[in-house]
């Protein structure tokens, strides 16, 4: 297996995608923020001192997806056509399940944008509640689905 982000001399480089066809691209990623039931109640009862935790984390995730190429050195800047985040309180964790779906029509996929959106949304939940519980855990950030392009469909 060859890694596309390295040239023949082993130097990191940005992959040339100019020869690829423009196709519809989609990716969905997920992550979890585990916390105590008491901390989760602060979210569900909208008692966080910094404001609506889920709304702020959703906006942070959207903003992060749009800035992925600024954060990850070899990512291509992409014109995103959709970024959506679902943040769902889950008493069985207890915590919050976060999924992000990103779409574009382009030459390369949006997996990194979806993963970045989830990561930053998780970090934002942590930031907004760290005064209450510093022991929260961010877990399970992973790609659930990607479609479009030469490699086709990947789904967990």
Secondary structure as UniProt FT lines:
FT   TURN            4..5
FT   TURN            8..9
FT   TURN            18..19
FT   STRAND          23..34
FT   HELIX           37..44
FT   TURN            45..46
FT   TURN            49..50
FT   HELIX           53..66
FT   HELIX           68..71
FT   TURN            73..74
FT   STRAND          80..90
FT   TURN            91..94
FT   STRAND          95..106
FT   HELIX           111..129
FT   TURN            130..132
FT   TURN            134..135
FT   STRAND          137..147
FT   TURN            150..151
FT   STRAND          154..155
//
